[in-house]
Amino acid sequence: MDPIYLDHAATTPIDPKVLEVMIQTYQEVIGNPSSIHSFGRQARKVIDDARHKIAKYIGARSRDIVFTSGGTEGDNMAIIGAAMAHRKSGKHIITTKIEHHGVFRTCEYLEKQGFEVDYLDVDRTGRISLDDLKSKLRDDTILVSIMYGNNEVGTIQPIREIAHLLSEHQALFHTDAVQAFGTVDMDVKDTPIDLLSMTGHKIGGPKGVGFLYIRDGVTLASFTHGGDQERKRRAGTQNVPAIAGLGKAVEQVAGHLSERISDCLLARRSLLGALDSSGINYRINGNPEHFLPQVLNLYFPGTNVETLLTRLDLEGIAVSSGSACTAGSIEPSHVLTAMFGPDAAETRSSIRISFGSGNTPERVAQAGTVIARCVHDLVESGKAGETL
Ligand SMILES: Cc1ncc(COP(=O)(O)O)c(C=O)c1O
């Protein structure tokens, strides 16, 4: 069987249209966008066009978009930048227990710098409670960072409600929209988000490029020191071909959002259909109503996640145990731990399947049948006390 890639939440294959734009940019655009001669102006136009497309898609102004090297840098820039710029107004930050490490570890770093961080609990579906957030807000809270959609279980947070709640408060609102960007419609005009980070490689764009949206009037302390690029908010020569590719990838999302969502939902139904017809025991981890269509986290009682992933890899099926950054580590997922408790079976027996381009319903159903067979074998060998 040809291998089946079901790990699009880790990263996506590049969209051929994006690649085309990047190759053309590499070949034809040689200038530094900060140079004033025609070669520089040509490069400048490429990044201005990409900025314009991105800004238009999220309802922002071009000048509110800062190019970064991806999600992690955007998260760091937003959180450290906001904390350092606003520390005279307070040292309290609120985030959640299920953030990606790009946010989580940045908050831990700030705790070491003297900031106080509250990590909100989530329920068993991975959602925070607005009442809990309200009760943790203090006069000296300067930043709230809550992810749009979770990368491991796909749960979407009540971002609109949070943004409106915080618009009455001094605290800035940052959201890590890295996973949600390609399958959730987002508009910063309707939803008063102050800072929004995304990355290109989850939406068919290149790796190592992304952007941070910074609402007009929001000040951040810059932690790169050097040239005046990106209106002095991110020093360093921009990666022009990658930015051109990012612009094209966002344009592709903008033009095909509902198709992307329905393709992922179809793949999801195919996979669940194959599992249901096999009769194996499983449960979906996540929220049944508020979820990213491309992320499906499944609990298979009686299996060991490491063994299951190895078996599936040998069968040519690429899925994961959670975040790509922690997959391979023996640490149980902090997201599943926050949802189910430290010793819960879900933390040892769950896998993440994530859909994207190339995942036809037929191929996904085929993968579902193989997953069901592997799970069945592991459960049976576990009962018999064997090791596979
Ligand atoms: C929710 C979330 N935030 C941030 C990141 C980091 O993005 P990048 O790999 O572009 O640094 C990821 C990547 O897995 C993610 O899923």
The ligand as an SDF file (V2000), in Angstrom:
LIG
                    3D

 16 16  0  0  0  0  0  0  0  0999 V2000
   -0.8710   25.7740   17.7940 C   0  0  0  0  0  0  0  0  0  0  0  0
    0.5380   25.9240   17.3110 C   0  0  0  0  0  0  0  0  0  0  0  0
    1.2440   27.0170   17.6480 N   0  0  0  0  0  0  0  0  0  0  0  0
    2.4940   27.2160   17.2370 C   0  0  0  0  0  0  0  0  0  0  0  0
    3.1420   26.2940   16.4560 C   0  0  0  0  0  0  0  0  0  0  0  0
    4.5480   26.5570   16.0240 C   0  0  0  0  0  0  0  0  0  0  0  0
    4.5880   26.9910   14.6980 O   0  0  0  0  0  0  0  0  0  0  0  0
    5.9630   26.9350   13.8960 P   0  0  0  0  0  0  0  0  0  0  0  0
    6.2540   25.4930   13.6440 O   0  0  0  0  0  0  0  0  0  0  0  0
    5.7000   27.6990   12.6360 O   0  0  0  0  0  0  0  0  0  0  0  0
    6.9930   27.5990   14.7310 O   0  0  0  0  0  0  0  0  0  0  0  0
    2.4600   25.1180   16.0760 C   0  0  0  0  0  0  0  0  0  0  0  0
    3.1360   24.0960   15.2610 C   0  0  0  0  0  0  0  0  0  0  0  0
    2.9490   22.9050   15.4360 O   0  0  0  0  0  0  0  0  0  0  0  0
    1.1230   24.9330   16.5240 C   0  0  0  0  0  0  0  0  0  0  0  0
    0.4330   23.8380   16.2010 O   0  0  0  0  0  0  0  0  0  0  0  0
  1  2  1  0
  2  3  1  0
  2 15  2  0
  3  4  2  0
  4  5  1  0
  5  6  1  0
  5 12  2  0
  6  7  1  0
  7  8  1  0
  8  9  2  0
  8 10  1  0
  8 11  1  0
 12 13  1  0
 12 15  1  0
 13 14  2  0
 15 16  1  0
M  END
$$$$
